[in-house]
Amino acid sequence: MEWQLRIILGVIGVIIIALVAFDGFRRSKKRKHGVNLPKMDPEQRDHEGFDYTGVGEARVVSHDDPSLAETVRYERGIPESEQVADASDDDLHITASREDGFAANEPISTHDEADDYDDSSFDESAEPELIFSLTLVNDAEMFNGQELLSALIETGCRFGDMNIFHRFKSAQQPQQKLFSIANAFNPGVFDLDTMPNEHFKGISFFMGVPGGTEPENAYQTMVATARQIKQALGGKLMDSSRSVFTEQTFGHELERIKEYKRKKLTKA
């Protein structure tokens, strides 16, 4: 998984540079005009969000919540009989936000011809030729660790390899990983024991193509998960170029995946 480590380190470096540059620009402009920059209003949470894990909108639970404790125990080796089954990816809907350019509450189905592929033909260990990433950051305040942990678990993400979170096609198919979620800032990983008491500036979602499952479905699921967590916790969702993630970017990235698949079929 060396390529995953390279992505984590790369994301951390780029974000730190971007924040330093932004902070320098903000301070310079503040000194020039002699006024305080207006604060952005935090985005309101949508309590009418989609339900794709069978539990509804991501919610904040206490550290003593037995449902959360059971899920975390599973990640530390509790037998499969005690697991809470993940919902099917076919139940996934992308809920929009005004900032991202989608119409509010307009569901976007992730099922298309991509879902008809046999995932057993994909190799998780293959070196990726394409990398796709999203970063969720909060300029106003850091994400509360307990709330972030709850949101990740609510959206079907599981703590695992490399001390980061992963989203699998199902709990019974851990070899078919859709994407991973890392701490966007140093040290790039999470400590499950201390996470509820910590705060985080941002998280990064990333996946490689080829990977362990059909890439179009994996990418759409990653975007939908990032949007759901954004609705639950607030913040700003950015693409790999550190621009605000838009519908246009979403469509462009899907076209990149389709073009990659067409080239592979042509070579075959």
C-alpha positions, -999 to +999 in steps of 0.1 A: +000+000+000+029+023-006+008+044-031-017+051-003+011+064+020+023+086-008-011+101-013-015+108+024+018+126+026+011+145-006-023+157+006-008+168+039+019+188+022-004+205-003-030+215+023-004+229+046+011+250+018-023+262+007-033+272+042+000+291+048-005+309+015-041+317+023-033+329+058-005+351+045-028+367+019-056+372+045-032+389+069-017+411+042-052+422+030-062+429+065-033+452+072-038+470+039-075+478+044-073+480+082-106+461+087-114+426+098-124+401+071-160+390+074-165+356+087-183+331+065-216+319+079-213+283+088-234+261+065-266+249+080-270+212+084-297+195+063-318+173+086-337+161+055-307+143+041-306+110+022-304+077+040-279+053+025-268+032+055-303+026+068-299+049+098-307+082+081-288+115+083-254+113+101-259+122+137-238+130+167-239+105+195-222+104+229-191+084+235-212+060+257-237+053+229-239+014+228-245+014+190-213+033+184-193+012+208-205-020+191-194-007+157-160+003+171-156-031+188-162-048+155-133-030+140-111-044+169-120-080+162-155-087+174-170-117+155-190-110+123-222-122+140-222-090+161-217-066+131-243-042+119-247-049+082-239-021+058-267-009+035-264-016-002-247+009-024-278+010-045-296+029-017-271+057-020-283+091-030-261+122-034-277+150-015-270+184-029-258+217-014-260+252-028-223+256-026-216+225-047-240+234-075-266+207-072-303+212-068-314+207-032-326+173-022-323+160-058-313+123-056-287+111-080-287+074-085-253+057-085-266+027-104-258+025-141-241+000-164-211+002-141-230-018-114-232-048-138-195-054-137-181-084-118-160-069-090-141-101-087-121-091-118-106-061-100-073-062-082-069-042-050-031-047-050-027-033-085-007+000-087-032+027-096-029+046-128-054+073-118-059+089-084-091+107-073-093+127-041-116+151-022-108+171+009-133+183+035-119+212+056-135+237+079-121+273+078-142+284+107-134+258+134-120+223+136-141+192+134-149+176+168-133+142+169-164+125+185-187+140+159-163+131+131-160+095+143-198+092+145-203+106+110-177+083+095-193+052+111-228+063+102-218+065+066-204+030+065-167+038+069-145+014+090-112+019+108-085-004+095-052-007+076-027+021+080-047+036+109-071+053+085-108+047+076-120+027+046-153+022+028-159-013+015-186-026-008-199-045+022-188-057+056-186-092+042-163-082+013-133-063+029-112-072-001-134-049-023-125-015-010-142+015-026-120+043-011-101+055+020-103+084+044-072+099+060-065+128+083-057+157+060-031+171+083+000+157+101+003+129+111-022+118+084-037+090+105-062+085+133-058+071+168-091+054+176-085+056+214-079+094+214-100+105+184-132+113+204-112+139+225-093+155+195-101+180+169-093+179+132-088+205+106-098+183+077-101+148+062-092+135+027-111+109+007-091+091-020-092+061-043-070+046-070-080+033-104-077+004-110-088-007-075-106-035-057-140-027-073-158-010-103-143+025-104-174+045-114-194+031-086-165+036-062-161+072-072-198+080-069-200+064-035-169+084-023-185+117-035-218+108-018-202+099+014-181+131+015-213+152+008-232+134+036-204+141+061-202+177+050-239+181+056-235+166+091-204+186+102-202+216+079-171+227+062-160+231+026-155+202+001-126+207-023-113+188-053-078+176-060-068+211-073-080+227-040-110+244-057-146+241-044-160+207-056-188+213-081-212+194-103-189+201-133-159+186-115-180+156-106-190+150-142-155+156-155-140+130-131-166+104-141-156+110-178-120+104-169-129+070-155-150+061-185-122+072-208-098+050-189-121+020-192-125+026-229-088+026-234-084-006-214-111-023-235-094-011-267-060-025-256-077-058-247 
